């Protein structure tokens, strides 16, 4: 992870993308939005750089690694 990269939480992701919560999780399941990463036992977030890549090209974005949404 880049030293300038931050972990952002759900409300920030929703505000930045304009997606609804259900659409966001559907896109994660489809592999067309970055999967969240585990940051604590009960918490998860997204790498800001991954969300920025999606914002730059939402139609062409595909998740690079298939796998579970929370690592």
ABEGO torsion letter per residue (X at the ends): XBAABBBBBAAAAAAAAGBBAAAAAAAAAAGABBBBBBABAABBBBBAAAAAAAAABAAABBBABBEBABX
